Amino acid sequence: MENLFNLPMVAKIATDDYVGFTFFVGCMAMMAASAFFFLSMNGFDRKWRASILVSGIITFIAAVHYWYMRDYWAANGESPTFFRYVDWVLTVPLMCVEFYLILKVAGAKKSLMWRLIFLSVIMLVTGYFGEAVYRDQAQIWGLISGIAYFVIVYDIWLGKAKKLAQEAGGAVLQAHKTLCWFVLVGWAIYPIGYMAGTPGWYEGIFGGLALDVVYNIGDAINKIGFGLVVYNLAVTATKSEEAAAA
């Protein structure tokens, strides 16, 4: 019993453990973002509250998983691939839902939402197979995952989502464009991390990268950034509506 009480409550993180550091900072940053989004919900018109709520849920789910991933890394010194994909399979489809929620004002239908969700799940499940289950076939699974990703990119940049954003115009169009850039540029770090951690023709290019650091920084920027774009849209649209009603 005495030994039990003498056990450290938190594993020690070395001063040069950049992976552990980014896990810890990512956890704290996303917790703070969740509190911010949840507490700001009542300051907007009702039609934007669902978007802000989803933003808070995304960062909250990520914060919980980062708490576990931080401890897993500290205890085992290896990448928490399983926890990371569980996090992604919950949060990435919700990020796709954000496109539907902000485009509802232009008449977006649920079929758009379910299409983006389906593609994101395919992208993540096949990515997990290649990175954790069938590593000898990582190039094939990575290709399937990449195809699903590029279909998402097409849909939001050139497809139905783009047309709806143009019909909405104003703050909605600007927010949609910014979210599109997050998907095109911000999400690009995930296939880079995938190639850094799996065998294939790309090993000579990306091999040796600290993929957990890449993932952790990318997650924080993408998830919090997504939410802040939606928050700015809600603020801008609400002010415009109040000014028009005055």
Residue pairs with C-beta under 8 A, 6 or more apart in sequence:
11 71
11 74
11 75
12 74
13 20
13 21
13 24
13 74
14 20
18 210
18 213
19 73
19 210
19 212
19 213
19 216
20 70
20 73
20 74
22 212
22 213
22 216
22 217
23 66
23 69
23 70
23 73
23 212
23 216
24 70
25 216
25 220
26 62
26 66
26 216
26 217
26 219
26 220
27 63
27 66
27 67
27 70
28 63
29 220
29 224
30 59
30 60
30 62
30 63
30 66
30 219
30 220
30 223
30 224
31 59
31 60
31 63
33 55
33 56
33 59
33 223
33 224
33 227
34 56
34 57
34 59
34 60
34 63
36 56
37 52
37 53
37 55
37 56
37 59
37 227
37 231
38 53
38 56
40 52
40 231
41 49
41 52
41 53
41 56
42 49
43 238
44 52
44 234
44 235
44 238
45 234
45 237
45 238
45 241
47 104
47 105
48 230
48 233
48 234
48 237
48 238
50 101
51 98
51 101
51 102
51 230
51 233
51 234
52 227
52 230
52 231
52 234
54 94
54 97
54 98
54 101
54 230
55 98
55 226
55 227
55 230
55 231
56 227
57 94
58 91
58 94
58 95
58 223
58 226
58 227
59 223
59 224
59 227
61 87
61 90
61 91
61 94
62 87
62 91
62 219
62 223
65 83
65 84
65 86
65 87
66 87
66 216
66 219
68 80
68 83
69 80
69 83
69 84
69 87
72 80
72 83
73 79
73 80
73 212
79 197
79 211
79 212
81 128
81 131
81 132
82 132
84 215
85 124
85 127
85 128
85 131
85 132
87 219
88 124
89 121
89 124
89 125
89 128
91 223
92 120
92 123
92 124
93 116
93 117
93 120
93 121
95 120
95 222
95 223
95 226
96 113
96 116
96 117
96 119
96 120
96 152
97 113
97 116
97 117
98 179
98 226
98 230
99 108
99 112
99 113
99 116
99 156
99 161
99 176
99 179
100 108
100 110
100 112
100 113
100 116
101 230
102 172
102 175
102 176
102 179
102 230
102 233
103 112
103 161
103 164
103 165
103 168
103 172
103 176
105 168
105 172
106 164
106 165
106 167
106 168
106 172
107 164
107 167
108 161
108 164
112 155
112 160
112 161
112 164
115 155
116 152
116 155
116 156
116 161
119 148
119 149
119 151
119 152
119 155
120 148
120 152
122 144
122 145
122 148
123 145
123 146
123 148
123 149
123 152
124 145
126 141
126 142
126 144
126 145
126 148
127 141
127 142
127 145
127 190
127 194
129 137
129 141
130 137
130 138
130 139
130 140
130 141
130 142
130 145
130 194
130 198
131 138
131 141
131 194
131 197
131 198
134 141
135 198
135 199
136 199
138 194
138 198
138 199
138 200
139 198
139 200
139 201
142 191
142 194
142 195
142 198
142 200
145 191
145 194
146 191
149 187
149 191
152 183
153 180
153 183
153 184
155 161
156 162
156 176
156 179
156 180
156 183
157 180
157 184
161 176
162 176
162 180
165 172
165 173
165 176
165 177
166 173
168 176
170 237
170 240
171 233
171 236
171 237
171 240
172 233
172 237
174 233
175 229
175 230
175 232
175 233
178 229
179 226
179 229
179 230
182 222
182 225
182 226
182 229
186 218
186 221
186 222
186 225
187 218
187 222
189 214
189 215
189 217
189 218
190 215
190 218
192 206
192 209
192 214
193 209
193 211
193 214
193 215
193 218
195 202
195 203
195 205
195 206
196 206
196 207
196 208
196 209
196 211
196 214
197 211
